[in-house]
């Protein structure tokens, strides 16, 4: 039996906890720089995330959940977990063979293969949010293996977040509002998700933020993911005080991380997909459910 075994360094969780206790000393300064920002929420979300990534028993249970969801999927695979050989400090899973992301690109894959894997990645990282309220918040090329059986293996379940059905419905509503260009619906959806209401007149920076967030799904038709999506956020960054006053919840900011991390991977992959149609399909399933 070939295993992949991950062992946590002793004391690393204590070190991370100490680092975040020190980080709280900077909260007061952050409030001065970004008045109105929900700084404590961001620090706490980051602290929780880093500490959870040190708990391999938790990661094992999460990986098992994803494995159950994607068992039998023709395009995606999750390494099997052996819970009897797992603990808070040890994670034991099936060893998986496959090409790394870099090696896959170097092999000159066909456009059809790029497209299939691109759509599969979108389904995994965003479809799992809409369909099951779960998201793996680490869409990194190093977590991907292109297996000999033609499937894409997704590794690493240390950074996972979960949304309740009500929040998933609100996220689906937000996506539909942004794609439809309905500013009032966008504002209401963002407030429903826990952001501070800037009012109709002060919604401009938030609207720009959301358009950048959903940029690849605003137009119909097959196209490659643009590599410079982050550049569209420069105007938002320039208005960071206005954005900070929205007091966006920490989990929502982690969802932003997924989108932009995934966009970067898909851009490098060179997949040509109708991203808007794929988003609409996933959102429709969420709203129907």
Order of alpha helices (4+ residues) and beta strands (2+ residues): beta-alpha-alpha-alpha-alpha-beta-beta-alpha-alpha-alpha-beta-beta-beta-beta-alpha-alpha-alpha-beta-alpha-alpha-alpha-beta-alpha
